Amino acid sequence: MKPFQWAACVVVSLIGAAAPFHCEAGRPLATEDADILDKADCEWEGVYARQTARRSPAENAWETQLGCGIGLSTQVALAYGEARAADVKSRGVALVGKTGLIERKDDGIGLTVAWTIGGVKERNTDFKHEFSQLNLVATQEVLTGVTWHANLGWLRNQIDRKNFTTWNLAGEYAVGGGVDVVGEFYGEEHSKPWWGVGTRWQATESLSVNAGFGMQSERPRIREWSVGFKYAF
């Protein structure tokens, strides 16, 4: 999920009014990639994020997610997260998946359909269906070590009964030593876009760590910092 990528799924009242929903990505990107886990391959991910804006209480969130390849060019994941601002706390769960349409090979383009169904529980309420999202995802390596990703999606806010068009455009560069640097722009039709930068380090064959920073072009400026990890097995 990049700056508050899954916290955005956790609760509309904290972040959803300011940012599009993102619930699965190659962290620290909010932008999804088209690659699919092989059957029986799994990943466990975790992230902590903090969001600040002038004259507003800081918002803190964490999320953990477990996903596996199930065959037929498909992977699914289950995520749980919590978000808090001042004395307001919310919990959320999401079911996330991707199905490949065109497998990415060499410098060819890969195409995937990604989807998310999310629910939220606020204080003194039951869990309820909050949103559904569907994305068409493209990924291509255009130069050695340089890869771009693009998403075009539809988001249904079930609580407000509104539909949104979402978009993402991102690039990443492998600088060597297992280190990648990334940058992106993303947004939805009713708000100004976000931009973000970050880095990830493949510490071992199975473990990578990442960090990111993002800001939205609204006033007051909304800033987000995040750190996370991914363990593959």
N, C-alpha and C positions, 0 to 999 in steps of 0.2 A: 503496500500500500505505500513512498517519498514523503516530504514533510507531512506529518500527520496522516499518511496515506490511509491507514486503517482507522485512525481516530476519526477521520472524516466519515467513515462508515458507522462509527459508534454512535454519533449523536449530531443531528442537524443543528440543534440549538447552540452547540459550541463552535462548529467549524463549517457545517453544511451551508450556512448562509453566505459564507465567504469563499468557499472553494468547492470545486467539483468533487464527486466521490471517486475514490480510487482504492481498490481492495486487493490488488495483486500486481506486483511489479518486480523488475530486477533492481532491488534497492541499491542505492538510495533514490532511484528514479520513481516518480509517480506513473511514468509512462510504461505501459505493458510491452513485453517483447513477444515475438511469435514462436519462440522455442518451446518444445514440449518435453516433459520428463519421459524417459523410457519406462516401460512396464516394470513395476516393482521397485523403481528408483524413487527415493523420498527426500524431502527437504524439510527441516525444521528451522523456522525463522523467528526472530524477536526484534522489537524496536521500541525505543523510548523517544518521545518527541515533546518539545516545549514550544508553545506559541505565545507571542507577546504582541501587544498593540498599545499605543499611547492611551492613557487614561482608562485602560481596561485591565481586569485581573489576568494574570498569566494563566494559561491553560496547559495542563500536563496530561500526557496519555501514554499508555503502553499497550502493546499487542503481541500475541504469539500465534503462530500459524503452523500447521502441519499439512503438507501436501504430498501426494504420491501419483506416479503414473499408473494408469489402470489398463493400458493397451488401447488399441484402435485410435492411436494418435490423440489420446485424451489424458488429462490430469485433473484431479480434484483436490481441494484443500478445505480445511475447516479452521476458522480463525475466531479468537476471542480477544476482546480488548476492553479497557476502561479509560475514561476520560474524566478530568476534574477541573473545574474553574471556580475559585472561591469555595463556597460550600455546596456547589452543584456537582453531582457525580452521576455518570451514566455508564452502563455496561452494554456491550453489543456482541453479537455473534454474526458470522457470515459464512455462507457456503459459496466457494469460488471454484471456477473451472475454466479450462481451455480445451478446444478441439482444433487440431491442425487441418488446414485445407490444402496448403501447398508446403511441403517440407523444404526448409532452407538448406541449400547445398552450395558449397564453395562461395562464389560471389553472387549467386542467384537470390531472388527475393523469396521470403517465406510469408505465408498468410495464415492467420489463425482467427478463430472466433473465441472471444473471452466473455464470461458472464459472471455476475455476482448477485446473490440474494442476501439481503441483510436485515437483521432485526435489532431492536434496541429496548432497553429497560431503564427507565428513569425512576427516581425516587417515588415510592408509593404507587407504582404502576406495574402492570404485567408486561412481559415481553410482547412486542408487537412487530409486525412486518413494517419495515421502514422504507426500503427502496429495493429496486431491481435495476440492473445495468447490463447492457449488451454492447460489446465493442468489436469492431473489425480491426485487426492488428497486422501491421506489416513491418518486417525487419529485413535489412540487407547490409552486408559488408561491402562498402563502396571502394575502400582502399585497404591495404594491409593494416589491420589494427583499428580501422575507423568504421564504425557501424552506426546506422541510423534506425530509428523506430518511429512509426506513426500510428496513431489511434484515431478512429472516428466512431463515436458511440451515441447511444440513446440511454437516458436515465429517467426512470420513473420514481418520483418522490411520492410514495404511497400515502404518507400522512397528509400532505397538502394536495394530493391528487393532481400533480403537475408533471409535465414531460419536459426534458431538457436535451439539447444536443451538446455533446462534449467532444473535445479534441485534445490531442497531445502530439508534440513533435520533440524528439530527443536525439542526441548524439553521444557516443562514447568513444574514447580513444585509449587503447592499451599502450601505456608508456613504458612497460617493461617491469620485470621483477614482480610480476603478479599484481601490479597496480593499474587501475583504470581511473580515468577522470571522466566526468559526465556533465552534461548540461541539457536543459529542456525548457520549453514553454508549454503551458497547458491552461485550459479554462473551460467555461461553459457559456452559453449564449446570453445569460442575464447578468454577468459580472465581468469585471476586468480580469485579464489573464494573470497567471502566476509565472515566475521564472525561478529556476532552481539550478544549483551546482552541487557537486559532491564528488566523493572518491570512494573506491572500494579496494580492499587488499585481500588477495587470496593467500591467507597465512599458511595453510596446509592444503593438501589435496582435498580434504573434506570441509574445512572451515574457512569462511571469509568474514571480514568485518567491514563496516561501511559507516560513512558520516555524510550528512547533507545539510544544506542551508537553502531556504527559499523565501521569496517575498512576493506579495500580491500588490498590484498597481492601484489599489484603492487608497483612500485617505480616511482615517489614519492608516499608515503602512502596517501591514500584518507580516510579522517575521516568524519563521519557524526553523528550529534546529533539531536534528535527529541523529541518533546513533543506533546501530543495529548489527546483527550477525545472521549468518546462514550456515547451517550444518547439513551436509549432504550424506546420505547413507543408503 
